[in-house]
Structure formats: structure tokens, C-alpha cells
Amino acid sequence: MPKSSFIIIEKSYLIRKGLISLIDKIPNTQTIQQIDQTDDLKALKKFDADFVIINSNLIHKELIKTLMEASDTFQLILLSEDNDSVPGLSWVEKIDLNESHNSILKKLNNAVGNKINSQAKTSTPDEISDREADILRNIALGYSNKEIADKLFISTHTVVTHRKNITRKLGIKTVPGLTIYAILNKLINIDDQSKL
């Protein structure tokens, strides 16, 4: 699975670094460019990004024109203090600079998850079986291989085999990545995991 990539357009070094640290927490994502002023608009055309995060204070006429011309290649995420929208542009998410860590991370996860889901609908990856879905649900809920085996009345070796098949089919190797997949595909919901 290719990584979802981000370009960040923000003057503040601290805010850029904070966003990068949050993006790094999301499986299969990367920041490919940071821009601290909108004079360098070539970067938007030069890099093939999935998302552009931009501070509303840096938006001007020329940038709006550039963003509208290239909007079919990436999705926009607005970064502002007042969550005001910018006319003529469509935003997949709006992040308030005063939001909490968890709230911003959730919005970034939603943007990435929605993009992955829309790509998944257009492609036909190997589907996981019902038994693999049971295993995945329990992995996402934090159970060990032995606990899953005991719950489902199968051997630990069978659980390990299913885990390998799930990883191969989905292309996701980490437990957080599998958890996000399980949430996005409604195998579990966020409330299930917070009870653990």
C-alpha cells in the first residue's frame, strides 16, 4: 500500500514540526515537503502529494488559483484559528490551531481513512475471510495470539497463520495500522477500544 503524503504550508516552525509528529503517528503516511511561505508555489506542482495542509493566513489570490488548478491531484486541509473557510476551495478537514492533540490526530486519520476507502472502492484487493475478520477484530482490541486462540477455540499456530495472511492481503504490518483498518471498515468502533 503506497504511503499517503502531505505537504505542509505554514510559517511557524513549531506548528510544522507538531503536524509532522502527528502525521508520523498515522501508519503509511509521510510528510514530503514543508513550505514556510507561499512564494514557492512550484513545490505544489513538483511534488505528488495526497494532502496539502495550509494555514488560512497564507492564502492569497495566486495561491487559490494554483490550488484550484491542482485540486484534482491532492485534497486540502485548512489550518486556522477561527475555522473560517476560504471561498472557492473545498476542504476535506478543518483544523483549529487550538484543538487538542487527539482531536487533530482524529481529523488527520479521518482524511487519510476516507482517501484509502475511496481508493479501495476503485481497486479490488484480496478480501479477508470471515475468520480473518474475527482474528483482526481481536487484534485491534488488543488481545494476544494466545488469548485470541482461547476465545475462538483454535490453536495459537492457526492465529499466527491468519495474522500472516491478513498482513499479506492488507499490506499492513503494525497493530496500530490494523486497528485503524478495523475501525475504518467497521469491524470495531472507537468506543470498543477505549474500554480496554
N, C-alpha and C positions, 0 to 999 in steps of 0.2 A: 504494500500500500504506500503510495507516494506521500511525502510529508506535506501538510498544509503550511504554506509560507505566508509570512507577514512582512509588510513594510510599515514602519512607524514614522509618522511625520509629527514631530513635537520638539519645541525649543528646549524644554527643561531636560537636562541630563538625568536628573533623579527620576523623573516620570518615565523617561525612555527605559532606564535600567529596571525600574519597577515593573513595567509592562513586559520587558524581556524575561524577567524572572518568573512572571505568571505564565507567559506563553511556554516557557521551558517545562512547566509542570504538566502541560497537556501532552499526552502521547502523540507521536507522529506530527509534531509541529516544529517550526523553526522561524527565526527572525532573519530575513535575508538582507535587510537594509534599514538603516536609521537615517533620517533626514532631519536636520535641525532648523532648516528654513526652506521656504517653498521656492527659492530661486533655482534650485536644482531639480527641475521637473523632468529632466531626462531620465532620472532613476525610475520613475513610474513606468516609462516605456521600455527601458532597458531590462528591468527585472520582471520575470514572470511570477507575480505574487497572486495568492488566493485572496488575501485580505489587505486592505490599507487602513490603518488606524490613523486618524488625523485630528489634531486639535482644532476646534472651531475658530479659534483666534487667528489661525494661519490661513484661513480660506479667503481667497480673493478671486476676482473675475477670471483671470487667466487660469488659475488652478481649477476652478469649476469647469471651465471649458475642457481642460486636459482630462479631468476626472470623467466628464460626460462622454468624451471620445473613447476612453479606455475602459468604461464601466462594464463592458461585457467580459473583460479578462479578469477582473477582481471584484470583490464585494467591499463595501465601505462600512467602517465602524467609526462613529462620531465620538470624540473625546471633548467634553466641555464641563463648565462649572454649573451651567443652568439647564442643560439638556435641550436647548433650543435647536430646532432643525434648521438646515440650510436649504432654501428653496432650490428646486431643480435637481436635487440629488436624492437618491434613495439609500437608506441606511439599514443594514441588517441588524445592527445593535447600536445603542446609545449608552455610553458610559459616562457617568458623572464623576468628576475628579474627586469628589468627597465620599464616594461609595467605599464600602468595606472590601477587604481582600477577597472574602468569599463571594460577594456579590459580583465583583469584576470577573473573577475566575469562572463563575457560573455563566456569565454572559459570553465570555470568550469560548467556553466549552459549547454553549448553545450554537454559536456561529459556526464553529468547526463541525459539530454534530449535524447541523442542518445541511451543511455543504456535503458531508460524507453521505448522508442519507439520500440527497438528491443525486449524487454520483452513483450510489448503489442501485438506485432505481433504473438508471440507464445502463448499468453493466449487470452481468449475471455471474456473480461469484459462486463458488461452491456453497451450497446451503448446509447448515449444520442440522444434524438429525435431532429428533425429539429427545433422545437420551443425552446427546451432547448439550442440548439446551438445558437439561436438568443439571448436568455437571457444571456448565457455565454459570447458571444461576447460583449454585452453591459456592463456586469460586468467588463470584462477585460479592457474596455475602460474608466472605472471609473464612470459610471452612477449609481445613487442611484435607489432603488426599485421604487420610485415614478416616476422618470424620465424614467425608462425602461417601466413602465406601460403606461405612456403617449405616448411614442414613438411607442409602439406596440399595443396600443388601447386595453389593458387588465387591469384588476384590480390589485392593489398592492398585494392583497392576492394571486392572481394567480402567480405573480412574485415570492413571498416568497415560495410558494409551489414548483415551478420549481427549485428554488435555493436549497431547501432541497433535491429534487430528484437528482440534479446534484451532490451535495456534497456526497450523499449516493452512487451513481453509480461510481463516480470517486475516492472517498476516499480522496478528497482534501477539506480542510475546510477553508483555508485562501484565500483572494483575490489575493495576490501575487502568490500563488500556482495555482489558477485558471487562472491567467494571463499567467503564463509560459505554462500551458497546452494549452491554446488558441493559443499561439504563435507557440508552437511545432506542433500543429495539424492544423495550417494554417487557424484558424478561424479569426485571425487578424495577422498583421505583426508588427514588432517592430516600424516601422515608424508611424503607426496609433496611437500608444500610446504616442509617443513623441510629437505629435501635440496638446495633451491636455494641 
